[in-house]
Amino acid sequence: MAQNNEWFFERGELAKDGWESVVDSSLEGWAHTGLRVANLAESGSLELAAGEVERIIIPLDGPATVQWSDAEGNSGTQELIGRPSVFDGPTDVLYLGVGAKATLSGKARVSVAEAPATETFPTRYIAKEEVPVELRGAGRSSRQVHNFGTPAALDASKFIVCEVITPSENWSSFPAHKHDEHVPGHESRLEEIYYFESAVSKGVDAPAEADPFGMFATYSSSAGDININAIVRTGDVALVPYGYHGPAVAAPGYDLYYLNVMAGPDKERVWHIQDDPAHGWVRDTWENEEFDSRLPYTDPSNS
């Protein structure tokens, strides 16, 4: 069952039409972002219907095949190489613009980030070597960010999409921050989806009964009341329509991954945030700390 309130969902609670999880505007109070997650080896091929929505197809692990056609009459088949797991560096991804449709098949566990949109951008394949990898924070706030769907990396209409790896005992999404008011140049209005995975940390031997997990929190702002204080595991989804969010914490012995999908009603596609004034000062302490030597995590097949 969901923990704390309506905005947190454990794995399978959002199952629909062959997908393990579906987030879309059918959820009350949700309007600007979407997410689909599936294990194609179990579900078989899955369809993405044409509509006023843009998408990025992201293999979480394993390879996938995407047969697609777009609103301009172009079509093709794209093989997505994928990666061994979400903890093995960036993956290749495929962007599909408004009006495109696709069929997904293969052995991958796959996610699809979505946002309702009307402006059309062309289909684009991004190889894993092209994905900007950012090492953010320092010390126990060190984390690795894959910026394949940010404005600097991808021309798109509405959404901002990235993924974050937080090694065991580290914190990310901290200082807690918000983006629920339109303050030009300072803060954007963005809904946000967190999709989580967790695993035994790299290089650690664990017994068969090990139960990887992390923790995630949100709390209220002037834009609305929200209160998530959740243990998160692979397949769980947290929605942030407003309010402060963070930290996301990787428990000792376990690494934490999350996929972020953000979009909102503002005309400008930009990520502007406001830190909680009680905690924003922590950023200044990073200048005197070393970055975590465990990062970056990379695909072992490329080493």
Protein Blocks (a to p, Z undefined) as FASTA:
>chain_A
ZZhiambccehjlggehiabdcdfklghiakbccddddfklnopadddddddddddddfb
dcdddddddfkopacddddebjablknopaddddddehiacddedjbdcdddddddfbdc
ddddddfklpccddehehjlbccddffkgfkloccfkbccddddddehiaehiacdddfb
ccehkaccddddddddddddehiacdfklccdddddddddfkbccdddddddehiacddf
bcceddddddehiacddddddddfbfbdcddddddfklmmmmmmmmmpccdfkbccddfk
lZZ
